[in-house]
Amino acid sequence: MFNRNNSDRIGAKKPTVDSPIIEEKGPPTNKANETTEPAPQMTFTAPTTFVDLPSKGRFYPGGHPLHGQNDIEIKYMTAKDEDILTSRTLLKKGVAIDRMLSNLLIDKRVKIDDFLIGDKNAIVVAARVTGYGWNYETNTTCPVCGTTTKFAFNLNEQKVNHGENCEELGVQQTETDTFIIEVPHTKAKVEVRLLTGHDEKSLVKLAKNKQRLKLPEANLTDQFLQYIVSVNGNSTGAYIKSFVDNMPALDSKHLRETYRKIVPNVDLNQEFTCSECAFEQEMEVPFTSDFFWPK
């Protein structure tokens, strides 16, 4: 394409030194009385907030977007996000919440399945607070009298476990960010790792497959097999499974409790008081359907 000379095309006279351009002026105006209307706002932007990560980014490999990050920025839940939560197709597939959480992340380099489970839980709670507030009212059943009543949990009253208590628990942290726990009965040294959203999905898929094939449930041992890396230095799958299947209940209990204490996570245990029998107990906030689908 060639650039056209528009002045030649319409016959306009070219300005020269002898014929200066004279700017035409309209009638005088009183600029003091002029008002300028504000430009209309074309789009709305959802507010954002920062969520503290329980891990403080300490257990992500170098080069990972979350490595060394203390927090992550997310958008407030919007009406569009509620559409995702109520999508029948996404609910049927079991991906509605994860799809909504992915939509809230500002840094699109990070995938929701890449988060450690404790960090993902922190985002889940923060997302709920931005969408429906800190007051979470749900049905709670008293473990003593069996009465089911409405109980309000305060989601702002959460404690955070940063996973910094390994030494006092007698747990050894390795250079590859795994942990070695010695169980009390067999004295076996069990090496474990922190689970991510990918592992969580694998466990859910495994449970569904067992249900479809009418196989017995094995949620506890399946979790052990998911996060145990080695036993006494042996990382063979068959050896680990043999240990898990034959592990004394005392060792199993110690391993579960210790693992829970070293995992960076949000602690949502709150004091529950039964309105009927006045029973008091510290209870973990239940993640029921009311959490993201309040009436």
Backbone bond lengths (Angstrom), bond angles and torsions (degrees), N, CA, C in turn:
res aa  C-N    CA-C-N  psi(-1)  N-CA   C-N-CA  omega(-1)  CA-C   N-CA-C  phi
1 M - - - 1.466 - - 1.520 109.04 -
2 F 1.325 114.89 149.05 1.452 121.13 177.98 1.519 108.55 -113.95
3 N 1.311 116.45 147.08 1.459 120.64 176.82 1.519 109.47 -79.60
4 R 1.291 116.68 127.65 1.457 121.16 179.30 1.519 110.34 -86.41
5 N 1.383 114.08 148.33 1.458 120.10 173.54 1.511 107.49 -89.51
6 N 1.339 117.17 98.20 1.461 120.78 -173.63 1.515 112.51 -64.56
7 S 1.345 116.91 -28.57 1.463 118.40 -179.03 1.518 110.73 -70.61
8 D 1.369 117.59 -36.91 1.452 120.00 176.18 1.518 110.51 -67.76
9 R 1.373 115.16 -37.74 1.468 119.30 -175.75 1.515 112.64 -65.50
10 I 1.325 118.39 -33.58 1.473 120.35 -177.31 1.515 111.57 -103.10
11 G 1.333 117.13 4.02 1.448 119.99 175.42 1.496 114.19 76.18
12 A 1.291 118.22 24.34 1.457 119.94 -179.98 1.514 109.91 -78.40
13 K 1.328 116.59 148.97 1.450 122.13 -179.44 1.504 110.05 -80.30
14 K 1.367 116.18 129.42 1.441 120.78 179.41 1.509 110.22 -72.69
15 P 1.308 118.12 138.35 1.456 119.50 178.23 1.527 110.76 -72.38
16 T 1.336 116.15 140.23 1.461 122.84 175.15 1.500 109.37 -125.15
17 V 1.328 114.84 177.29 1.458 118.72 177.96 1.507 111.11 -64.47
18 D 1.403 115.17 -35.65 1.467 119.83 -178.11 1.516 111.90 -78.75
19 S 1.308 117.17 -18.29 1.470 119.70 -178.54 1.515 109.39 -126.10
20 P 1.328 118.37 79.68 1.460 121.96 -178.16 1.519 112.02 -65.20
21 I 1.293 113.55 154.36 1.466 118.95 177.86 1.514 108.81 -75.06
22 I 1.315 116.06 129.40 1.461 121.77 179.85 1.521 108.12 -108.87
23 E 1.297 116.62 120.79 1.461 121.43 -178.56 1.509 109.91 -82.16
24 E 1.331 114.75 124.81 1.461 118.83 178.93 1.519 110.10 -75.94
25 K 1.308 115.66 137.84 1.451 121.25 -179.36 1.507 110.30 -117.92
26 G 1.327 116.05 139.51 1.447 120.61 177.34 1.508 110.84 -85.54
27 P 1.318 117.45 -171.92 1.467 121.00 178.97 1.509 110.54 -63.83
28 P 1.310 118.45 147.98 1.468 122.14 -178.76 1.520 111.15 -62.15
29 T 1.308 113.74 144.55 1.466 119.23 179.05 1.508 109.37 -123.49
30 N 1.332 115.23 156.39 1.458 121.40 176.96 1.516 108.09 -95.14
31 K 1.374 117.46 96.11 1.459 121.38 -175.40 1.517 112.23 -64.26
32 A 1.298 116.88 -23.31 1.467 119.21 -179.23 1.513 111.52 -65.71
33 N 1.380 115.24 -27.18 1.469 119.09 -178.36 1.516 112.62 -93.01
34 E 1.373 116.29 -3.75 1.458 118.73 -179.46 1.527 110.39 -73.56
35 T 1.309 116.69 142.04 1.468 122.00 175.28 1.512 109.01 -120.10
36 T 1.315 115.38 135.67 1.461 120.72 178.82 1.523 109.13 -104.83
37 E 1.328 117.94 118.13 1.458 121.89 179.60 1.520 109.61 -74.36
38 P 1.341 117.49 137.15 1.464 120.08 179.35 1.524 110.90 -64.01
39 A 1.335 115.42 143.31 1.467 119.97 178.96 1.521 109.49 -64.62
40 P 1.322 117.03 134.72 1.473 118.81 -179.59 1.516 111.55 -63.75
41 Q 1.342 116.92 139.69 1.448 121.52 177.81 1.518 109.18 -77.31
42 M 1.328 116.39 121.81 1.453 120.81 -172.52 1.527 113.05 -86.45
43 T 1.337 117.83 -30.73 1.460 120.59 -177.38 1.519 110.63 -136.62
44 F 1.314 115.32 158.09 1.457 122.20 173.54 1.524 108.36 -111.05
45 T 1.312 115.45 144.06 1.459 120.79 179.81 1.516 109.55 -118.02
46 A 1.321 116.36 129.24 1.468 120.25 179.37 1.524 109.73 -68.11
47 P 1.330 117.97 139.03 1.471 119.84 176.23 1.520 110.61 -66.56
48 T 1.311 116.40 161.35 1.462 121.29 -179.45 1.522 110.06 -125.81
49 T 1.311 115.39 164.83 1.461 121.85 176.66 1.529 108.32 -146.38
50 F 1.312 115.76 160.69 1.463 120.65 178.88 1.530 109.30 -105.33
51 V 1.318 115.69 134.44 1.460 122.49 -179.53 1.526 108.41 -108.40
52 D 1.327 116.40 124.25 1.463 120.36 176.95 1.527 109.43 -70.28
53 L 1.312 116.60 130.32 1.457 121.71 178.80 1.526 109.53 -88.84
54 P 1.340 118.14 123.58 1.471 120.06 179.14 1.529 113.01 -54.63
55 S 1.331 117.31 -33.22 1.465 120.48 -177.90 1.520 112.59 -75.86
56 K 1.339 117.24 -17.92 1.469 122.81 -173.32 1.529 111.43 57.47
57 G 1.321 115.68 22.45 1.464 120.36 178.59 1.507 114.50 72.38
58 R 1.337 117.74 14.73 1.466 120.90 -172.46 1.520 113.56 -80.07
59 F 1.327 118.71 -20.54 1.460 119.96 -172.39 1.527 113.00 -111.90
60 Y 1.336 116.23 19.08 1.453 120.46 175.04 1.532 108.81 -101.29
61 P 1.333 117.76 142.04 1.473 119.48 -177.33 1.519 112.11 -66.00
62 G 1.312 116.70 157.23 1.456 121.07 176.89 1.516 110.70 -58.99
63 G 1.325 116.44 139.49 1.459 120.77 -176.38 1.512 113.62 92.16
64 H 1.332 117.47 -15.79 1.465 120.98 176.41 1.527 108.22 -74.04
65 P 1.353 117.92 140.01 1.475 120.25 -179.41 1.525 114.06 -56.79
66 L 1.331 117.71 -23.41 1.464 120.77 -178.33 1.524 112.81 -97.05
67 H 1.324 117.31 -1.29 1.466 120.13 -178.79 1.528 110.41 -62.50
68 G 1.340 116.40 120.52 1.455 121.62 178.77 1.520 115.12 76.00
69 Q 1.335 117.84 7.87 1.461 120.85 -178.70 1.535 110.81 -89.35
70 N 1.322 115.81 128.19 1.466 120.19 178.57 1.521 112.60 -81.38
71 D 1.339 117.15 -24.09 1.463 119.75 -176.21 1.516 110.16 -149.36
72 I 1.328 114.82 173.70 1.466 122.06 179.23 1.521 107.79 -140.08
73 E 1.316 117.08 140.47 1.464 121.36 -178.95 1.528 110.14 -91.71
74 I 1.326 116.09 132.82 1.464 121.44 176.55 1.521 109.77 -131.49
75 K 1.329 115.14 156.73 1.462 120.92 174.18 1.528 109.67 -82.52
76 Y 1.323 115.82 157.48 1.458 120.56 170.37 1.531 108.54 -68.47
77 M 1.318 115.55 148.73 1.463 119.34 174.30 1.521 109.82 -62.11
78 T 1.340 116.01 141.14 1.456 121.75 -179.49 1.528 110.08 -124.37
79 A 1.335 115.21 177.20 1.463 120.06 177.30 1.527 110.62 -61.82
80 K 1.336 116.04 -34.27 1.472 119.69 177.73 1.521 111.01 -63.63
81 D 1.326 116.35 -36.99 1.462 120.02 177.83 1.531 110.92 -68.80
82 E 1.331 116.08 -32.53 1.471 119.10 175.79 1.526 110.56 -65.58
83 D 1.344 116.20 -32.83 1.466 119.25 175.04 1.518 110.84 -60.34
84 I 1.336 115.86 -40.08 1.462 120.25 179.12 1.526 109.97 -64.46
85 L 1.331 116.01 -43.25 1.463 120.50 -177.49 1.524 113.04 -66.64
86 T 1.327 116.50 -23.86 1.469 119.92 -177.60 1.521 112.27 -105.52
87 S 1.325 117.63 7.39 1.462 121.18 178.65 1.532 109.72 -69.68
88 R 1.307 116.66 120.15 1.467 120.59 -179.09 1.523 111.41 -62.79
89 T 1.327 116.06 -37.61 1.463 119.99 -179.56 1.522 110.96 -63.76
90 L 1.343 116.08 -46.14 1.464 120.26 -178.62 1.527 111.25 -69.99
91 L 1.334 116.30 -36.86 1.464 119.66 177.89 1.522 111.08 -64.83
92 K 1.320 116.34 -40.06 1.461 120.46 -179.74 1.524 110.44 -64.49
93 K 1.334 116.03 -36.13 1.463 120.39 179.00 1.527 112.26 -79.99
94 G 1.339 116.47 -12.66 1.458 120.43 -179.81 1.515 114.10 75.98
95 V 1.339 117.03 25.66 1.469 120.14 -176.13 1.532 112.29 -120.08
96 A 1.330 117.74 9.75 1.466 120.25 -174.29 1.527 112.13 -61.85
97 I 1.334 117.08 -47.82 1.467 120.08 -177.03 1.525 110.74 -66.19
98 D 1.329 117.37 -45.37 1.462 119.92 179.67 1.523 111.31 -62.76
99 R 1.330 117.77 -38.23 1.461 120.84 178.39 1.532 110.14 -65.32
100 M 1.321 116.65 -40.38 1.458 120.14 178.35 1.523 111.11 -65.43
101 L 1.342 117.15 -44.29 1.463 120.72 179.64 1.523 110.95 -62.38
102 S 1.326 117.40 -39.71 1.467 121.03 178.01 1.516 110.93 -61.32
103 N 1.325 116.18 -36.32 1.456 120.88 -179.87 1.527 111.89 -68.52
104 L 1.334 116.80 -25.12 1.468 120.30 -177.93 1.523 112.79 -82.22
105 L 1.326 118.07 -19.91 1.460 120.81 -176.00 1.524 110.81 -70.13
106 I 1.323 116.20 129.90 1.463 120.86 177.68 1.526 110.06 -77.16
107 D 1.312 116.83 -44.66 1.463 122.09 179.92 1.530 109.05 -81.72
108 K 1.320 116.28 102.11 1.458 120.72 -175.66 1.529 112.95 -76.05
109 R 1.341 117.42 -3.30 1.465 119.09 174.02 1.524 110.84 -71.07
110 V 1.326 115.98 -22.68 1.462 120.98 -175.74 1.526 109.51 -94.67
111 K 1.312 116.31 130.63 1.458 122.22 175.95 1.527 108.63 -101.35
112 I 1.326 116.34 143.68 1.461 120.71 -173.86 1.530 111.04 -62.17
113 D 1.325 118.25 -29.98 1.465 120.80 179.40 1.528 112.36 -74.59
114 D 1.339 117.11 -15.31 1.463 120.53 -179.86 1.524 112.70 -79.51
115 F 1.330 117.36 -15.90 1.461 120.87 -178.78 1.524 110.85 -70.16
116 L 1.329 116.18 143.70 1.455 119.32 165.58 1.521 107.84 -61.25
117 I 1.323 116.81 149.23 1.467 120.06 -173.37 1.528 111.73 -58.85
118 G 1.333 117.72 -39.38 1.461 119.71 179.02 1.508 112.58 -64.10
119 D 1.342 117.77 -39.25 1.466 121.18 177.28 1.524 110.63 -67.67
120 K 1.331 116.19 -38.69 1.467 119.70 177.80 1.527 110.25 -63.82
121 N 1.346 117.29 -39.89 1.461 120.24 178.36 1.529 111.30 -61.32
122 A 1.338 116.79 -37.51 1.461 120.46 178.58 1.525 110.61 -63.19
123 I 1.333 116.86 -37.93 1.459 121.21 178.72 1.532 110.35 -69.43
124 V 1.324 116.60 -39.36 1.469 120.86 178.30 1.526 110.42 -58.44
125 V 1.332 116.66 -47.65 1.467 120.78 -178.92 1.530 110.44 -65.13
126 A 1.329 117.05 -44.07 1.463 120.53 -179.36 1.529 111.09 -63.55
127 A 1.330 117.26 -39.45 1.461 121.09 179.06 1.522 110.55 -63.07
128 R 1.307 116.32 -41.36 1.466 120.36 179.61 1.522 111.25 -64.50
129 V 1.340 116.45 -39.69 1.463 120.95 179.55 1.530 110.81 -64.85
130 T 1.342 117.17 -41.28 1.465 119.38 179.76 1.520 111.32 -68.24
131 G 1.327 117.12 -28.83 1.461 119.95 -177.21 1.510 114.38 -86.41
132 Y 1.337 117.08 -43.69 1.458 119.88 -171.72 1.523 113.90 -130.61
133 G 1.317 117.12 7.03 1.458 119.58 176.69 1.517 113.44 92.28
134 W 1.323 114.78 171.66 1.470 120.88 -174.87 1.518 112.86 -80.87
135 N 1.350 118.56 -16.46 1.461 121.24 -178.45 1.527 110.17 -84.66
136 Y 1.321 116.21 117.54 1.462 121.48 -177.60 1.518 109.07 -118.03
137 E 1.322 116.08 105.79 1.462 121.83 -177.86 1.520 109.47 -103.67
138 T 1.323 116.05 126.39 1.462 120.12 -178.25 1.523 109.98 -149.34
139 N 1.327 116.42 164.49 1.460 120.78 177.78 1.528 110.13 -72.92
140 T 1.322 115.79 131.84 1.464 121.70 179.99 1.515 108.91 -131.11
141 T 1.329 115.92 133.58 1.460 121.40 -178.71 1.518 109.84 -100.96
142 C 1.329 116.47 128.28 1.456 121.43 178.91 1.530 109.18 -70.60
143 P 1.333 119.12 128.57 1.472 121.32 -178.96 1.522 113.68 -70.90
144 V 1.345 118.24 -11.36 1.465 121.42 -178.14 1.529 111.72 -97.48
145 C 1.334 115.84 -57.89 1.471 118.56 -175.74 1.525 112.97 -97.64
146 G 1.318 117.35 -9.78 1.458 120.59 176.93 1.510 114.72 78.78
147 T 1.329 117.91 6.52 1.464 121.26 -179.54 1.528 110.33 -73.58
148 T 1.321 115.91 133.10 1.462 121.15 177.25 1.515 109.24 -101.67
149 T 1.302 116.53 120.48 1.460 121.72 -178.31 1.519 109.68 -134.97
150 K 1.339 115.51 163.87 1.453 121.28 173.44 1.518 108.84 -77.89
151 F 1.325 115.48 131.45 1.463 119.63 178.69 1.524 108.26 -134.36
152 A 1.333 115.74 136.15 1.464 121.33 -177.26 1.525 110.33 -99.78
153 F 1.337 115.87 122.37 1.457 121.84 175.38 1.530 109.16 -101.57
154 N 1.314 115.90 142.81 1.459 121.78 177.44 1.527 108.40 -97.72
155 L 1.332 116.68 108.41 1.455 121.02 -176.12 1.520 112.81 -71.69
156 N 1.327 117.02 -14.13 1.467 119.62 175.93 1.519 111.99 -77.88
157 E 1.330 116.13 -17.30 1.466 120.23 -179.81 1.530 109.04 -91.06
158 Q 1.294 115.21 66.16 1.464 120.10 -179.92 1.522 109.81 -116.37
159 K 1.316 114.47 145.02 1.455 120.67 175.02 1.521 107.69 -104.76
160 V 1.299 116.11 154.94 1.460 120.58 -177.82 1.523 109.68 -121.47
161 N 1.331 115.74 127.77 1.456 121.74 174.02 1.524 107.65 -99.95
162 H 1.335 116.82 114.71 1.456 121.24 -177.64 1.530 112.68 -88.76
163 G 1.332 116.96 2.30 1.458 119.35 179.02 1.510 113.55 68.25
164 E 1.314 116.10 34.73 1.461 120.71 -176.86 1.536 112.79 -106.60
165 N 1.331 115.92 15.87 1.469 119.53 -174.87 1.526 112.32 -109.08
166 C 1.318 117.20 30.34 1.469 120.65 -176.43 1.524 112.00 -64.12
167 E 1.332 116.92 -44.80 1.463 120.28 -175.39 1.523 111.76 -62.60
168 E 1.325 116.63 -43.67 1.464 118.92 -178.84 1.512 112.13 -70.46
169 L 1.325 117.72 -18.72 1.465 121.55 176.85 1.523 111.70 -92.39
170 G 1.320 116.65 -2.64 1.465 119.98 -178.48 1.511 112.77 73.06
171 V 1.339 116.28 27.26 1.467 121.40 -178.29 1.528 109.08 -103.57
172 Q 1.308 115.58 136.39 1.464 121.08 -179.93 1.525 109.69 -99.19
173 Q 1.341 116.14 124.75 1.459 120.42 176.08 1.525 109.11 -93.94
174 T 1.329 116.88 132.25 1.456 121.49 -177.53 1.526 110.85 -90.98
175 E 1.332 115.41 173.07 1.457 121.01 179.38 1.522 112.07 -68.67
176 T 1.326 116.88 -20.14 1.467 120.93 -179.95 1.530 111.60 -98.36
177 D 1.334 116.09 18.23 1.474 122.65 176.98 1.525 112.63 61.92
178 T 1.324 116.17 33.50 1.456 120.47 166.30 1.528 107.30 -104.47
179 F 1.336 116.64 173.28 1.460 120.79 -174.62 1.524 109.27 -132.85
180 I 1.323 115.84 139.37 1.462 120.75 179.20 1.528 108.89 -109.48
181 I 1.335 115.43 118.72 1.459 123.11 -178.76 1.526 108.49 -113.42
182 E 1.305 117.25 125.32 1.465 120.60 175.93 1.520 108.97 -92.24
183 V 1.322 116.50 120.56 1.462 120.56 -178.75 1.526 109.40 -83.77
184 P 1.351 117.93 148.95 1.470 121.18 -166.86 1.524 116.69 -73.02
185 H 1.324 118.99 -32.53 1.471 119.59 -172.08 1.530 112.25 -85.84
186 T 1.317 116.49 -56.47 1.464 119.68 -178.17 1.523 112.10 -84.67
187 K 1.341 116.76 -11.88 1.467 122.74 -177.96 1.532 111.97 62.93
188 A 1.308 116.08 19.80 1.463 120.13 178.48 1.527 109.45 -70.90
189 K 1.323 116.24 143.27 1.457 121.67 177.16 1.526 107.97 -98.64
190 V 1.346 114.01 108.49 1.464 120.82 -173.63 1.526 109.23 -102.04
191 E 1.320 116.09 120.45 1.464 121.42 178.29 1.522 109.08 -93.52
192 V 1.328 116.49 127.40 1.462 121.33 -176.74 1.529 109.93 -126.42
193 R 1.317 115.65 162.02 1.466 121.54 177.32 1.519 109.64 -128.21
194 L 1.335 116.00 163.59 1.458 121.09 177.48 1.526 109.18 -82.14
195 L 1.317 115.95 139.94 1.459 121.20 -178.30 1.521 111.53 -89.44
196 T 1.340 115.36 152.79 1.461 122.36 178.52 1.529 109.71 -115.76
197 G 1.321 115.35 -179.22 1.456 119.98 176.33 1.518 112.33 -61.87
198 H 1.332 117.27 -31.54 1.468 120.65 176.68 1.533 110.41 -62.10
199 D 1.340 115.93 -42.76 1.471 120.09 179.52 1.528 110.82 -66.04
200 E 1.314 115.50 -38.30 1.466 120.17 179.19 1.526 110.28 -60.61
201 K 1.327 116.44 -44.01 1.462 120.33 178.87 1.526 111.18 -65.66
202 S 1.319 116.61 -36.94 1.474 119.94 179.33 1.524 110.95 -62.93
203 L 1.334 116.40 -40.59 1.461 120.38 179.25 1.528 111.29 -66.47
204 V 1.334 116.55 -40.08 1.471 120.45 177.99 1.530 110.29 -64.16
205 K 1.326 116.26 -43.38 1.468 120.86 179.81 1.523 110.79 -64.11
206 L 1.337 116.49 -40.60 1.463 120.68 178.97 1.524 110.99 -62.85
207 A 1.339 116.15 -42.68 1.472 120.19 179.61 1.526 111.01 -63.53
208 K 1.332 117.16 -39.85 1.466 120.72 179.64 1.528 111.02 -66.80
209 N 1.314 116.15 -40.31 1.469 119.46 179.20 1.528 111.20 -64.01
210 K 1.326 116.47 -40.00 1.466 119.53 178.64 1.533 110.58 -65.63
211 Q 1.327 114.86 -38.21 1.468 118.30 178.70 1.527 110.29 -66.54
212 R 1.329 116.60 -40.29 1.467 120.67 -179.89 1.522 111.28 -65.30
213 L 1.320 116.13 -37.32 1.470 120.84 -179.46 1.525 112.76 -88.55
214 K 1.334 115.37 3.29 1.468 122.71 179.51 1.532 111.53 58.24
215 L 1.323 114.61 41.62 1.463 120.87 176.46 1.526 109.09 -94.03
216 P 1.317 118.24 154.41 1.472 119.78 -179.85 1.520 111.30 -65.83
217 E 1.341 115.00 144.86 1.455 120.36 178.04 1.533 110.06 -69.52
218 A 1.321 115.36 145.59 1.467 120.91 178.04 1.530 108.70 -147.45
219 N 1.326 115.07 53.37 1.463 120.12 -173.96 1.528 112.67 -59.65
220 L 1.337 116.23 -40.48 1.463 120.11 -176.39 1.525 111.36 -66.94
221 T 1.335 116.35 -52.37 1.462 119.10 -178.49 1.526 111.66 -68.89
222 D 1.332 117.58 -31.36 1.464 120.08 176.88 1.532 110.60 -63.21
223 Q 1.329 116.74 -38.49 1.459 120.12 177.44 1.525 110.94 -66.78
224 F 1.321 116.53 -41.80 1.470 119.55 176.64 1.533 110.55 -57.25
225 L 1.326 115.74 -47.73 1.460 120.01 -177.95 1.527 111.66 -64.92
226 Q 1.338 116.26 -24.12 1.467 119.89 -179.49 1.528 112.06 -76.40
227 Y 1.339 117.05 -37.15 1.465 116.92 -174.75 1.537 114.95 -110.36
228 I 1.331 119.20 -6.78 1.468 119.64 175.37 1.524 109.39 -79.54
229 V 1.342 116.46 126.50 1.454 122.83 -178.25 1.528 111.00 -93.57
230 S 1.328 115.87 -40.95 1.464 120.09 -179.83 1.520 109.52 -158.64
231 V 1.308 116.27 162.02 1.466 123.09 174.97 1.525 107.25 -129.41
232 N 1.328 115.33 119.12 1.477 120.72 -176.57 1.529 111.78 53.87
233 G 1.337 114.86 36.26 1.461 120.25 177.67 1.507 115.04 83.49
234 N 1.326 117.95 -4.48 1.465 121.77 -179.31 1.532 108.75 -95.99
235 S 1.333 116.82 117.00 1.462 120.86 -177.11 1.527 113.12 -102.58
236 T 1.332 117.00 12.36 1.467 120.43 178.58 1.524 110.38 -67.17
237 G 1.342 116.17 132.60 1.458 120.72 -177.42 1.512 112.99 -57.63
238 A 1.332 117.18 -42.61 1.465 121.69 -178.89 1.527 110.80 -64.70
239 Y 1.331 116.62 -38.38 1.469 120.36 -179.47 1.536 110.42 -68.22
240 I 1.329 116.26 -43.07 1.469 120.30 179.21 1.526 110.41 -62.76
241 K 1.333 116.73 -43.23 1.475 119.94 179.87 1.519 110.68 -63.98
242 S 1.321 117.86 -39.25 1.462 120.99 178.45 1.523 110.77 -62.80
243 F 1.336 115.82 -40.00 1.465 119.56 178.28 1.528 111.03 -65.96
244 V 1.325 116.81 -45.45 1.468 120.96 -178.29 1.525 110.80 -62.31
245 D 1.333 117.10 -44.18 1.466 120.76 -177.39 1.533 112.14 -66.99
246 N 1.319 116.89 -25.53 1.469 120.38 -176.30 1.528 112.71 -113.83
247 M 1.310 117.80 12.15 1.457 121.18 -179.03 1.526 110.34 -70.96
248 P 1.333 118.51 127.96 1.469 120.72 177.15 1.531 111.00 -58.25
249 A 1.328 116.29 147.83 1.461 121.09 -177.89 1.525 111.37 -58.43
250 L 1.328 117.80 -32.96 1.462 121.04 178.94 1.530 110.85 -63.03
251 D 1.328 115.96 -42.91 1.463 120.54 177.77 1.529 110.72 -67.93
252 S 1.331 115.95 -39.17 1.460 120.80 179.47 1.528 111.05 -61.21
253 K 1.311 116.63 -44.69 1.470 121.55 -179.86 1.525 110.47 -63.63
254 H 1.330 116.14 -44.54 1.467 120.04 -179.69 1.527 110.82 -63.77
255 L 1.318 116.84 -41.45 1.464 120.83 -178.98 1.522 110.83 -64.49
256 R 1.336 117.09 -43.76 1.467 120.78 -179.40 1.523 111.06 -63.54
257 E 1.343 115.93 -48.05 1.461 119.74 -176.38 1.526 111.89 -66.50
258 T 1.317 116.78 -40.65 1.463 120.00 179.79 1.523 110.70 -68.05
259 Y 1.322 116.37 -41.40 1.464 120.18 179.50 1.531 110.30 -60.79
260 R 1.328 116.06 -42.77 1.467 119.79 179.93 1.529 111.13 -61.29
261 K 1.332 117.21 -33.93 1.468 120.43 -177.48 1.527 113.30 -77.40
262 I 1.332 117.58 -25.17 1.457 118.94 -178.51 1.527 112.42 -92.57
263 V 1.320 117.73 -12.09 1.464 120.71 -179.40 1.524 109.83 -79.45
264 P 1.326 119.19 122.76 1.471 120.57 174.59 1.526 109.37 -62.44
265 N 1.330 116.14 126.88 1.466 119.04 -174.40 1.518 109.59 -163.40
266 V 1.328 115.95 167.94 1.463 121.10 172.79 1.523 108.18 -91.12
267 D 1.325 115.95 136.53 1.465 121.80 179.91 1.521 107.80 -104.53
268 L 1.338 115.67 111.45 1.466 120.45 -177.26 1.529 112.04 -107.37
269 N 1.328 117.43 25.36 1.458 120.27 175.62 1.532 110.00 -70.06
270 Q 1.320 115.94 130.04 1.460 121.17 179.42 1.520 110.06 -137.60
271 E 1.316 115.10 158.70 1.463 120.72 -176.84 1.522 110.25 -74.95
272 F 1.341 114.81 123.81 1.467 121.28 178.34 1.515 109.76 -108.81
273 T 1.329 116.33 135.07 1.461 122.08 176.52 1.519 108.83 -125.95
274 C 1.331 116.45 122.03 1.466 120.95 179.97 1.525 109.53 -71.59
275 S 1.303 116.83 132.09 1.462 121.36 -178.92 1.531 112.26 -75.44
276 E 1.350 117.10 -15.20 1.461 120.22 -178.02 1.531 112.38 -95.56
277 C 1.345 116.70 -51.34 1.469 119.28 -175.33 1.522 113.41 -109.32
278 A 1.337 116.27 2.07 1.465 122.72 177.59 1.538 112.84 64.29
279 F 1.331 117.50 19.13 1.464 120.13 177.05 1.524 109.72 -67.91
280 E 1.320 115.99 136.49 1.457 121.09 -179.10 1.525 110.03 -118.17
281 Q 1.327 115.03 137.34 1.460 119.76 -179.86 1.528 109.07 -162.32
282 E 1.334 114.74 145.76 1.453 118.76 173.87 1.518 108.45 -76.01
283 M 1.322 116.61 126.24 1.457 120.92 -173.57 1.516 109.86 -129.59
284 E 1.334 115.76 140.62 1.459 120.07 177.01 1.523 109.96 -76.56
285 V 1.320 115.92 137.76 1.456 120.37 -179.92 1.530 109.00 -60.63
286 P 1.330 117.63 121.87 1.470 120.06 -177.75 1.525 111.65 -78.29
287 F 1.334 116.68 133.25 1.464 121.04 177.04 1.532 108.33 -91.80
288 T 1.336 115.50 75.05 1.463 120.52 179.88 1.532 109.49 -90.96
289 S 1.325 116.13 -176.04 1.467 120.54 -179.22 1.530 112.19 -63.41
290 D 1.344 117.83 -20.85 1.460 120.80 178.73 1.526 112.14 -68.69
291 F 1.324 117.41 -17.32 1.464 119.85 -171.61 1.528 110.78 -64.36
292 F 1.321 117.82 -48.10 1.461 120.53 178.14 1.526 112.74 -111.54
293 W 1.322 116.91 -1.30 1.455 119.91 177.34 1.531 110.90 -129.09
294 P 1.355 117.22 58.28 1.465 118.74 -179.86 1.524 109.99 -67.62
295 K 1.320 114.69 152.55 1.473 118.53 -179.82 1.522 109.48 -68.77
